[in-house]
Each structure stands twice: as C-alpha cells, then as structure tokens.
Amino acid sequence: GVQAGLVKAKAGSLEAAARVRVVPGLPYREDVESLPLATSPPGWMMSPVKARVDEVDGQKLLRKLAERPSPPFARLRGYIMPPIPTGYTVQTDLLGMAKKRRFLPDMGLINSRYLLVLTGTSERKRMLRLVSWSPEPRIVAERDYPWKGDTWYSTKISVDIENGTGIIKGKVWKRDEPEPADWTLTMEDPAPNPAGSPGLYAYAVSITSKSKGTEVLFDNVSITNNNPASAP
C-alpha cells in the first residue's frame, strides 16, 4: 500500500529529517480496515481535519467530516497518489449523509483531473456530472440522477486517450445491486489531460456552529490500469 513517514539522519552535531512517501504500482486497493482510527490513510494528500478513519456499525470507513463551515474545510480533494499517466480507472463505494432529509453533499471521484460527482447541494435537482476544472468548467457533461441520502452507491470513473481524444466514462449504481453493463455518463475531450492524480472528492453543506453538516462515507477504494499489459 501507500506508505509515508520520516527518514532521519545525524552526523556529529547535525541532524536533519525528510518526509518520504512510497507509492505502489497498480492495481491498488484500500478498505482502511487495517488503519488506526482517527487518522487519514498514510501517504494520501489528506488531512485528518477533513477526513479520517472512523468506526461505523462495527466497520472501519473513511469519513469526510462536516464540522467546519469554511470552504477549505468543507471541500475535500483527497489525492491518493502522485500524478500518473492517463489510462486508469478509480472506483469506490460512498454514502452521503442527509441532513433534515433535504440537504445532501456533493461526492465522487477524481481521475486524471476529471471529476465524477453526484451533486446534492442543489436540492431541486440531483445530478451526475463529469467535469474538468470544476471552478470554471472547461468541459462538462451531466444528466439527472435522483440519488438518495443515507444510501450506499458504487461509483467508477475511467479515462483513456484514443487517437488524441479523451474518453471519460462514469458509472453509478446502488451497492447492493449488480453492476450495470453500460456506463451511466460519457464525455469526449478533444484536448485530453495526459496525466493526473487519482482521488476522492466531497463537499459538505449545512454546517452550523451547533450541528454537523452533510458527511460522506467512503469504502473499498481501488485504482486499476485500463491496459494491464502495457503497465510498467
């Protein structure tokens, strides 16, 4: 798995330390069951102030916290690895906790600087969105997807470059149901991103000084190469 820590050196009266991250090749999987509670996965670009391992119904899960209303804390872009060449698939199970039955978070996956997001911050219209550069979308595809809070979904985003065009595909289904054969949403990018980090995404809403907002639970993260024969 991904590992991180300190390497310390000493020579006479001089001392120094450097942070080191060890990243495995693909395929990569993490279910956080072996990780200590109240920590974030080692080596991930993620702070336990935003997301940490928690025990829910006797099972360890990664919980996106919703305790601080400031956008830098409400939003999670948790990168699992350094940038790797486009041509891989990211998958996870996730659950968005509802608040007052009508408030839901945004939640999803990151692959090669593309995001697959189940949007919940607009209560009138729940959607599934594929987007690159979400602050000011360079390219985007979306469709209605009336997902529900407090329900486990499986999500998957796959990105390939074919003849100079990016092929971005997203899939969502209820975790307790069979995976559908067809992709839920697809998009083509004439100027594709050649590389990017895989990761998890969430944005919590309805956070107040007296109550938590819309948290997100993640489980069973996996990253696989779309063409294992060409993998280094």
NUNU-5458 format. One record per residue (C-alpha): x, y, z; residue in three letters. Coordinates in pm, whole numbers, plus 32768, in hexadecimal, padded with zeros to 4 digits. Layout:
<sites>
XYZAla;...
</sites>
This chain:
<sites>
800080008000Gly;8055816F800BVal;814381BD8128Gln;81CF82FD81BEAla;82BC835E82D2Gly;83FF840B8332Leu;856683B582DEVal;8652844983E0Lys;87C7847D83BCAla;88D084E484B6Lys;8A3F853B8487Ala;8AF685BE85B7Gly;8A2C86E1863DSer;895D870384FFLeu;8804866A84DAGlu;8708867283BEAla;85C285C98360Ala;8506859C8217Ala;83A5852881D2Arg;839283F880F0Val;826B83628035Arg;827182057F9BVal;816D81C77E8CVal;8124806C7DFCPro;80D9801C7C94Gly;7F7D7FC77C1CLeu;7E987F1E7C74Pro;7E697FC87DC3Tyr;7D577F897EC4Arg;7D078018801BGlu;7BE57FC78103Asp;7C8180778237Val;7C377F488315Glu;7DA67F2E837CSer;7DD080A283C5Leu;7DBD8144851EPro;7C8482058576Leu;7C8883828566Ala;7D9B8386845DThr;7D9883BD82E6Ser;7E3982B78203Pro;7FB582E08209Pro;8045837680CEGly;7EFB84018053Trp;7EEA857B8020Met;7DE1859B812DMet;7DC9862A828ASer;7D14858083AEPro;7C7686D683E7Val;7BB2869A82A5Lys;7B9185208293Ala;7BF48406837CArg;7BC2829583C0Val;7A91825A849BAsp;79CE812D8514Glu;78668118849CVal;778B7FEF84FBAsp;78C07F22854FGly;796F7F6D8405Gln;7A8D805A83BELys;7A3E816382B7Leu;7AD682A98241Leu;79F783C782B8Arg;79F8851E8213Lys;79BA86058339Leu;78C38726832FAla;791587ED8467Glu;79B3892E83DBArg;78E58A0A82F1Pro;7A108AB1824BSer;7A288A3780DDPro;7B9289BD80FEPro;7B1B88CC820BPhe;79C388808178Ala;7A5F8810802FArg;7B3786DA8009Leu;7C1E868F7EE9Arg;7CD985677F77Gly;7DEB84F47E8BTyr;7E5D838D7EBAIle;7F9383897DDCMet;8072847D7D1FPro;800984C47BB6Pro;8011838A7AE0Ile;7FDA83657967Pro;7E71836A78F0Thr;7DE5820F78AEGly;7D62819579FCTyr;7C1B81607AB9Thr;7BBF81D37C18Val;7AA4812F7CDAGln;7A1281547E37Thr;78D8811E7F04Asp;7849825B7F9DLeu;772682D5806CLeu;76B0843A8096Gly;760F848181E6Met;74D1854E81CBAla;7482866B82B9Lys;731986CA82FCLys;72C285DB81DFArg;730186DD80D0Arg;746E874480F0Phe;756D86628047Leu;76E286867FFEPro;7795867C7EB1Asp;786B85427E9BMet;7932847D7D9DGly;7A8184227D04Leu;7BAC84C27C5BIle;7C67842B7B33Asn;7D6D84E07A5DSer;7CE086367AC4Arg;7B7D85CE7A67Tyr;7A7085B77B72Leu;794384D17B87Leu;785585757C7FVal;770085227D0CLeu;767D867F7D51Thr;75A386B67E80Gly;75D288247EDAThr;74AD88887DFASer;738187E57E9FGlu;72A4881F7D70Arg;737887557C80Lys;745C86317CD4Arg;755085F37BBAMet;767885237B49Leu;778C85F77AB4Arg;78D385BB79FALeu;79AA86F479F8Val;7B0C876E79C6Ser;7B7688A47A8ATrp;7A3C88C27B60Ser;7A698A307BD6Pro;7A308AA17A6DGlu;79DD896679A6Pro;7AB7893E7873Arg;79E788157807Ile;78B7877C78B0Val;77A88676787BAla;768686387966Glu;7539858A798AArg;742385767A88Asp;7467846D7B8FTyr;737784767CBAPro;745983C87DB4Trp;73F883AE7F21Lys;74A683FC8065Gly;750B82F48166Asp;752781F4804DThr;766281417FDATrp;76C3816B7E6CTyr;77E580DE7DA4Ser;789081D67CBBThr;799281AF7BAALys;7A48829F7AC1Ile;7B24822879A2Ser;7BFA830378BEVal;7CB082A3777DAsp;7D4D8362765DIle;7CF582D77505Glu;7D7D837973C8Asn;7DBE84BB7486Gly;7C6284CE7520Thr;7C158498768EGly;7B04839B76D5Ile;7A7883D47832Ile;797482E278BALys;78B882E27A04Gly;77DE81DB7AA4Lys;770081DC7BDBVal;762580CC7C6ETrp;759A80667DBFLys;769F7F967E71Arg;75B27E787EC3Asp;75517E527D53Glu;76187DB57C32Pro;76FF7E9E7B74Glu;76547F117A31Pro;76FD7EBE78E8Ala;76D4801D7857Asp;777F815978CFTrp;76958256796FThr;773B838678D0Leu;784B83BA77CBThr;790984E67745Met;7A138528763AGlu;7B2C86267664Asp;7BE086A27529Pro;7CFD87267605Ala;7D22860C7703Pro;7DE6861A7845Asn;7F19853C7816Pro;7F4384EE7988Ala;7EB685347AE0Gly;7E8E84B17C40Ser;7D7883C07CA4Pro;7CAD84317DCEGly;7B6884647E8CLeu;7A8985977E85Tyr;797F861D7F74Ala;78DF87677FD2Tyr;781887838114Ala;76F888798144Val;760D88EF8259Ser;7723890B835DIle;76D089E58489Thr;777B8A3B85D0Ser;768789538682Lys;7665882C8594Ser;772C8763849ALys;76E8877E8327Gly;76C48674821CThr;77DB85788251Glu;784F84768153Val;78C68310818FLeu;79BB826280A4Phe;7A1980F28090Asp;7AC87FFB7FA9Asn;7BA180E57EDBVal;7C4C804B7DADSer;7D2580CA7C8FIle;7D677FE77B66Thr;7E20800B7A1DAsn;7D3A800078EDAsn;7E407F3F7827Asn;7F057E66791BPro;7FDF7DDB7803Ala;80757F3577CASer;80A67F897937Ala;82107FC079A8Pro;
</sites>
